[in-house]
Amino acid sequence: MAQHPREDSGRLDENDEWLTHKVDAWVETYKKSMLTPVTLTIVAEHQPIGVAAVAEKVTATTGWHVTERGLYRTLKRLQDSGLLASTDTSAPRTGAKRKDLSLTPLGTRYLAGIADNIVDLPRSAPDGGAN
């Protein structure tokens, strides 16, 4: 949850409560929309990569906690769209079955298109930009 200023009593006033709600809602929407390019970038940089490693790298890269269900739904959607390919393999030590993910040529082009359109917000000066 975002950190916001508090009244002297230590409680959020109405405006701060409203603002906290708005910022938190925006952050959740942002995370959902950015999970696709983050996931595709991780797969592109580490392919072939297992699903568990993708989950670890999403958290390590972004600091976000992504539920297993949410990640699997995203991966399935990306596979169904032809952006990711999966290969059934055996884990090196245990022989357990796992899926390794790779970017398809279409996925590579899709990721490049997204990367070309991501906007970095300029940081405002600590004094709000006043001179």
N, C-alpha and C positions, 0 to 999 in steps of 0.2 A: 504494500500500500504506500502511496506517495506521502511524503512528509510535507505538512502545511503549517503555517503560523497558527498559534493558539492565543486565545484571550489570556489575560493575567490569571484567571481562575484555573487555567490548564485545560479548559474545555474549548472545543471548536465553536465559534459563533455560527450563525445561520449561513452567512456567505461562505465561510471556510468549509462548512459541511457540504454545501452545494458544490463548491469548487472541487473538493476532494472526490465527491461522487462523479463529477464530470471527467476529471483527470483519470480516475480509476477505470471508468467505462471506456474512455479513449484508449488507454493502455491495453486493455483486454482486446479491443478491436484491432489495434496495431499488432499485437502478438499473433492473433489469428491470421491476419493477412500476411505478416512477415514470416510465418512458419514455413511457407512454401519456398521462398527464395533462400532462407537460411538452410533448410534441409537440402535443397538442390546444390547449394554451394558446398556444404559439407560432403555430400556424396561425390561431387566433382573433384574435390581436393583429396579424397581418401579412397576412391573406388578401386576395387570392389570393397564394400564396407558392410558389416553386419548391422542389423537393426538395433541391437543393444549399444553398439558403438555410436550409431547416429544419435541415439537418445542422450548418451553421455556427452557427446560433443555439442549438441544443442544447448544443454545446460551449461557446459563449460564456456561456450562462446557467448551466450546471451545472458546467463544468470537466470533464465526462465525455468520454472518447473513445468514440464509438459507431461500430461498424464499418458500412460501407456496407450490407453484407448484413443486419445486424441492423436498421438503420433501414428499409430497403426491406421487410423482413418485417413490421415493425410497421406501416408505412404501408399495406401491402396488407391486413393484418388489419383495420385501422381502416376502409379503404374497403369491404372485404367485409362488414363489420358495419353499414355504412350511416352511419358517423360522419363520414367524410370523403368529399368528392367531388373528382374530378380532371377538369381540362379540358386538352386538348392545345392548346398555344399555340406561337408562334414567338418565340424570343428576340429582343429589340429590335435588337441590333446585327448579329448573325450570321444570324438567321433559322432557327437550329437548333431542332429540335423539343424541347419540354420539357413537363412536366406541372406545372400550377399546382394547388395544393390549396386547398380551402375547407372550412370546417366546415358540415355539414348541420344543419338544425334539430334532428334527433335528437342529433347530436354536441354541439350547444350545450347541450341539456338534460342529456346524459350528463356533460359537463364540469362543469356547475353542481352536479350530484349528487355528483360526486367532491369538488369544492371545499368543499361543505358538510360533508364528513366527514373532511377531512384534519386530523390532530392535530399541533399544534406542541408538541414536547417542551420543558418548562421547562428552562432551563439551571441546573445546580446551582452553588452558590457555589464559588469556588476552594478554600475550605477544607473542601469536602465538606458544607457546610450547617451546620457546627457554629457555635455562637455564642460 
